């Protein structure tokens, strides 16, 4: 796992939310995590 700071994780999460959309985000998060 990459060693990322909390702020970077929040930034990536925000970008993912915009790009993927809130409807698909839980499924994608479950696939990744």
C-alpha distance matrix in Angstrom:
0.0 3.8 6.4 8.8 12.2 13.8 16.3 13.9 12.4 16.1 17.1 14.7 15.9 19.4 19.3 18.0 20.8 23.3 22.3 21.7 24.2 24.2 25.7 22.8 19.9 19.7 19.7 17.0 14.8 15.6 14.8 11.3 10.6
3.8 0.0 3.8 5.9 9.6 11.9 13.8 11.1 10.5 14.3 14.7 12.7 14.7 17.8 17.5 16.9 19.9 22.0 21.2 21.2 23.7 24.1 25.9 23.3 20.2 20.6 20.9 17.9 15.8 17.4 16.7 12.9 12.7
6.4 3.8 0.0 3.8 6.9 9.7 11.9 10.0 9.9 13.6 14.4 13.3 15.2 18.2 18.4 18.3 21.0 23.1 22.8 23.1 25.3 25.3 27.5 25.3 21.9 22.2 23.1 20.3 17.7 19.5 19.4 15.7 14.8
8.8 5.9 3.8 0.0 3.8 6.6 8.2 6.2 6.6 10.0 10.8 10.2 12.2 14.8 15.3 15.7 18.1 20.1 20.2 20.8 22.7 22.8 25.3 23.4 19.9 20.6 21.9 19.1 16.5 18.9 19.1 15.4 14.8
12.2 9.6 6.9 3.8 0.0 3.8 5.4 5.3 6.3 8.7 10.0 10.7 12.3 14.3 15.5 16.5 18.3 20.2 21.0 21.9 23.2 22.9 25.8 24.4 20.7 21.4 23.3 20.8 18.0 20.5 21.3 17.8 16.8
13.8 11.9 9.7 6.6 3.8 0.0 3.8 5.4 5.0 6.2 8.6 9.9 10.4 12.3 14.3 15.1 16.3 18.5 19.8 20.4 21.2 20.4 23.5 22.5 18.7 19.2 21.6 19.4 16.4 19.1 20.4 17.3 16.0
16.3 13.8 11.9 8.2 5.4 3.8 0.0 3.8 5.4 5.1 6.2 8.6 9.7 10.5 12.4 14.1 15.2 16.7 18.3 19.6 20.2 19.9 23.2 22.5 18.9 20.0 22.5 20.2 17.6 20.8 22.0 18.9 18.2
13.9 11.1 10.0 6.2 5.3 5.4 3.8 0.0 3.8 5.4 5.0 6.1 8.4 9.8 10.5 12.1 14.0 15.4 16.3 17.6 18.9 19.2 22.3 21.0 17.6 19.0 21.0 18.2 16.0 19.3 19.9 16.5 16.5
12.4 10.5 9.9 6.6 6.3 5.0 5.4 3.8 0.0 3.8 5.4 5.1 6.0 8.6 9.9 10.3 12.0 14.3 15.1 15.7 16.9 16.6 19.6 18.2 14.6 15.6 17.7 15.1 12.6 15.7 16.6 13.5 13.0
16.1 14.3 13.6 10.0 8.7 6.2 5.1 5.4 3.8 0.0 3.8 5.5 5.0 6.1 8.6 9.7 10.3 12.4 14.2 15.0 15.4 14.9 18.2 17.5 13.9 15.2 17.9 15.8 13.4 16.7 18.2 15.5 15.1
17.1 14.7 14.4 10.8 10.0 8.6 6.2 5.0 5.4 3.8 0.0 3.8 5.4 5.1 6.2 8.5 9.8 10.8 12.3 13.9 14.8 15.2 18.6 17.8 14.6 16.7 18.9 16.4 14.7 18.4 19.2 16.5 16.9
14.7 12.7 13.3 10.2 10.7 9.9 8.6 6.1 5.1 5.5 3.8 0.0 3.8 5.4 5.1 6.0 8.5 9.9 10.3 11.5 13.1 13.9 16.8 15.4 12.2 14.4 16.1 13.2 11.9 15.5 15.8 13.0 14.0
15.9 14.7 15.2 12.2 12.3 10.4 9.7 8.4 6.0 5.0 5.4 3.8 0.0 3.8 5.5 5.0 6.0 8.7 9.8 10.1 10.9 10.8 13.9 12.8 9.4 11.3 13.6 11.3 9.6 13.3 14.4 12.2 12.7
19.4 17.8 18.2 14.8 14.3 12.3 10.5 9.8 8.6 6.1 5.1 5.4 3.8 0.0 3.8 5.4 5.0 6.4 8.7 10.0 10.0 10.2 13.8 13.6 10.6 13.2 15.7 13.6 12.6 16.3 17.4 15.6 16.3
19.3 17.5 18.4 15.3 15.5 14.3 12.4 10.5 9.9 8.6 6.2 5.1 5.5 3.8 0.0 3.8 5.4 5.2 6.1 8.3 9.5 11.1 14.2 13.4 11.0 14.2 15.9 13.3 13.1 16.9 17.2 15.2 16.8
18.0 16.9 18.3 15.7 16.5 15.1 14.1 12.1 10.3 9.7 8.5 6.0 5.0 5.4 3.8 0.0 3.8 5.4 5.1 5.5 7.4 8.9 11.5 10.0 7.6 10.9 12.2 9.5 9.7 13.4 13.6 12.0 13.9
20.8 19.9 21.0 18.1 18.3 16.3 15.2 14.0 12.0 10.3 9.8 8.5 6.0 5.0 5.4 3.8 0.0 3.8 5.7 5.5 5.1 5.7 9.1 8.8 6.5 9.9 12.0 10.3 10.4 14.0 14.9 14.1 15.4
23.3 22.0 23.1 20.1 20.2 18.5 16.7 15.4 14.3 12.4 10.8 9.9 8.7 6.4 5.2 5.4 3.8 0.0 3.8 5.8 5.4 7.7 10.7 10.8 9.6 13.2 14.9 13.1 13.8 17.3 17.8 17.0 18.7
22.3 21.2 22.8 20.2 21.0 19.8 18.3 16.3 15.1 14.2 12.3 10.3 9.8 8.7 6.1 5.1 5.7 3.8 0.0 3.8 5.8 9.1 11.1 10.1 9.5 13.3 14.0 11.7 13.3 16.6 16.3 15.5 17.9
21.7 21.2 23.1 20.8 21.9 20.4 19.6 17.6 15.7 15.0 13.9 11.5 10.1 10.0 8.3 5.5 5.5 5.8 3.8 0.0 3.8 6.9 8.0 6.4 6.3 10.1 10.4 8.5 10.6 13.6 13.4 13.3 15.7
24.2 23.7 25.3 22.7 23.2 21.2 20.2 18.9 16.9 15.4 14.8 13.1 10.9 10.0 9.5 7.4 5.1 5.4 5.8 3.8 0.0 3.8 5.6 5.9 6.2 9.8 11.0 10.2 11.8 14.6 15.3 15.5 17.4
24.2 24.1 25.3 22.8 22.9 20.4 19.9 19.2 16.6 14.9 15.2 13.9 10.8 10.2 11.1 8.9 5.7 7.7 9.1 6.9 3.8 0.0 3.8 5.7 5.2 7.7 9.9 10.2 10.9 13.4 15.0 15.5 16.6
25.7 25.9 27.5 25.3 25.8 23.5 23.2 22.3 19.6 18.2 18.6 16.8 13.9 13.8 14.2 11.5 9.1 10.7 11.1 8.0 5.6 3.8 0.0 3.8 5.8 7.3 8.5 9.8 11.4 12.9 14.3 15.7 17.0
22.8 23.3 25.3 23.4 24.4 22.5 22.5 21.0 18.2 17.5 17.8 15.4 12.8 13.6 13.4 10.0 8.8 10.8 10.1 6.4 5.9 5.7 3.8 0.0 3.8 5.8 5.6 6.3 8.7 10.2 10.9 12.5 14.2
19.9 20.2 21.9 19.9 20.7 18.7 18.9 17.6 14.6 13.9 14.6 12.2 9.4 10.6 11.0 7.6 6.5 9.6 9.5 6.3 6.2 5.2 5.8 3.8 0.0 3.8 5.5 5.1 6.0 8.5 9.8 10.4 11.7
19.7 20.6 22.2 20.6 21.4 19.2 20.0 19.0 15.6 15.2 16.7 14.4 11.3 13.2 14.2 10.9 9.9 13.2 13.3 10.1 9.8 7.7 7.3 5.8 3.8 0.0 3.8 5.5 5.0 6.1 8.6 9.9 10.1
19.7 20.9 23.1 21.9 23.3 21.6 22.5 21.0 17.7 17.9 18.9 16.1 13.6 15.7 15.9 12.2 12.0 14.9 14.0 10.4 11.0 9.9 8.5 5.6 5.5 3.8 0.0 3.8 5.5 5.1 6.2 8.7 9.9
17.0 17.9 20.3 19.1 20.8 19.4 20.2 18.2 15.1 15.8 16.4 13.2 11.3 13.6 13.3 9.5 10.3 13.1 11.7 8.5 10.2 10.2 9.8 6.3 5.1 5.5 3.8 0.0 3.8 5.4 5.0 6.1 8.4
14.8 15.8 17.7 16.5 18.0 16.4 17.6 16.0 12.6 13.4 14.7 11.9 9.6 12.6 13.1 9.7 10.4 13.8 13.3 10.6 11.8 10.9 11.4 8.7 6.0 5.0 5.5 3.8 0.0 3.8 5.4 5.1 5.7
15.6 17.4 19.5 18.9 20.5 19.1 20.8 19.3 15.7 16.7 18.4 15.5 13.3 16.3 16.9 13.4 14.0 17.3 16.6 13.6 14.6 13.4 12.9 10.2 8.5 6.1 5.1 5.4 3.8 0.0 3.8 5.6 5.2
14.8 16.7 19.4 19.1 21.3 20.4 22.0 19.9 16.6 18.2 19.2 15.8 14.4 17.4 17.2 13.6 14.9 17.8 16.3 13.4 15.3 15.0 14.3 10.9 9.8 8.6 6.2 5.0 5.4 3.8 0.0 3.8 5.7
11.3 12.9 15.7 15.4 17.8 17.3 18.9 16.5 13.5 15.5 16.5 13.0 12.2 15.6 15.2 12.0 14.1 17.0 15.5 13.3 15.5 15.5 15.7 12.5 10.4 9.9 8.7 6.1 5.1 5.6 3.8 0.0 3.8
10.6 12.7 14.8 14.8 16.8 16.0 18.2 16.5 13.0 15.1 16.9 14.0 12.7 16.3 16.8 13.9 15.4 18.7 17.9 15.7 17.4 16.6 17.0 14.2 11.7 10.1 9.9 8.4 5.7 5.2 5.7 3.8 0.0
